């Protein structure tokens, strides 16, 4: 399992409000199954954006998991960055591998 950092922008406020509850349900589901380690908005950005830290086998697995996010599935995400991350210091250091 690898740790991944996902950053995305979803600038449509009206549709964001429409799909927020299903999106939060998706996050809770993956917090419960251990796939999502942390998630939250980037409040200082000009547009609605967020960061997710996730465990997944590989990039294809990340893409598969993200496809289930209502924000992604409904086309709200206009920018998406996915990077594998090795947290060698701090609280997540045991995730490196």
Backbone torsions as a table, in degrees:
resi	resn	phi	psi	omega
1	UNK	NA	138.6	177.0
2	UNK	-117.1	158.0	176.0
3	UNK	-98.6	137.4	-176.4
4	UNK	-127.7	143.9	174.7
5	UNK	-112.6	123.7	-179.0
6	UNK	-117.7	126.0	175.4
7	UNK	-119.7	135.0	176.4
8	UNK	-147.1	157.7	179.1
9	UNK	-113.9	134.5	177.4
10	UNK	-137.6	84.0	-166.2
11	UNK	-80.4	-8.2	-175.3
12	UNK	-83.1	96.0	-175.4
13	UNK	-58.3	-43.8	-177.5
14	UNK	-63.2	-48.5	179.4
15	UNK	-71.5	-31.2	175.6
16	UNK	-58.4	-47.5	178.2
17	UNK	-60.6	-40.2	-178.3
18	UNK	-62.6	-37.7	-174.7
19	UNK	-107.2	8.8	-178.0
20	UNK	-62.1	-47.8	-177.9
21	UNK	-60.9	-47.4	176.0
22	UNK	-62.5	-34.9	177.4
23	UNK	-63.9	-45.1	178.6
24	UNK	-63.6	-36.3	175.9
25	UNK	-63.2	-42.7	177.7
26	UNK	-60.3	-44.1	178.5
27	UNK	-61.9	-48.9	-179.8
28	UNK	-58.0	-41.6	178.5
29	UNK	-57.7	-44.5	-176.9
30	UNK	-83.5	-17.7	167.5
31	UNK	-68.4	-43.3	-179.4
32	UNK	-64.4	-37.3	-178.9
33	UNK	-88.6	1.8	175.2
34	UNK	83.7	2.4	179.7
35	UNK	-74.4	-44.6	178.0
36	UNK	-92.8	127.1	178.7
37	UNK	-90.7	-41.5	179.6
38	UNK	-158.6	154.0	178.1
39	UNK	-158.2	149.3	176.1
40	UNK	174.1	166.0	-177.8
41	UNK	-74.0	160.2	172.2
42	UNK	-105.1	88.7	-168.6
43	UNK	-67.9	-17.7	-177.6
44	UNK	-90.6	-0.4	-179.1
45	UNK	-79.9	156.5	179.0
46	UNK	-68.6	-32.9	-178.5
47	UNK	-114.3	161.1	174.1
48	UNK	-60.3	122.8	-179.0
49	UNK	-150.9	163.3	-175.6
50	UNK	-151.3	167.3	178.1
51	UNK	-130.4	137.7	175.6
52	UNK	-127.3	134.3	170.9
53	UNK	-109.6	125.3	-168.8
54	UNK	-137.0	148.3	170.0
55	UNK	-100.3	132.5	178.0
56	UNK	-156.3	158.1	-178.8
57	UNK	-63.5	-46.5	-175.6
58	UNK	-160.0	-179.2	-176.8
59	UNK	-62.1	-38.0	178.2
60	UNK	-61.0	-39.3	178.1
61	UNK	-65.1	-41.2	176.1
62	UNK	-58.2	-48.5	-178.9
63	UNK	-61.0	-39.7	178.4
64	UNK	-63.2	-45.1	178.7
65	UNK	-64.3	-44.4	-179.5
66	UNK	-64.0	-30.7	179.4
67	UNK	-60.6	-24.3	178.1
68	UNK	-84.3	-8.9	177.6
69	UNK	-72.8	121.7	179.8
70	UNK	-54.9	-33.1	177.0
71	UNK	-62.4	-40.0	178.4
72	UNK	-73.9	-49.1	-176.5
73	UNK	-59.8	-33.4	-178.3
74	UNK	-91.2	5.1	175.5
75	UNK	76.6	21.4	-179.9
76	UNK	-78.2	-23.3	-175.5
77	UNK	-82.4	118.9	-179.5
78	UNK	-100.6	-21.8	176.9
79	UNK	-137.5	134.6	-178.4
80	UNK	-140.8	127.6	175.8
81	UNK	-124.6	128.2	179.0
82	UNK	-125.0	124.7	179.5
83	UNK	-136.4	137.6	172.9
84	UNK	-73.9	141.8	-173.6
85	UNK	-132.5	140.4	175.9
86	UNK	-115.4	94.7	-179.0
87	UNK	-77.8	89.4	-175.4
88	UNK	-89.1	-9.1	177.4
89	UNK	-127.7	147.9	173.0
90	UNK	91.9	-163.9	-172.4
91	UNK	-60.4	-28.9	-177.6
92	UNK	-99.5	11.4	-174.9
93	UNK	-57.3	-33.3	-179.7
94	UNK	-70.0	-8.9	178.4
95	UNK	-80.9	-19.5	-179.3
96	UNK	-64.3	140.5	179.9
97	UNK	-175.3	NA	NA
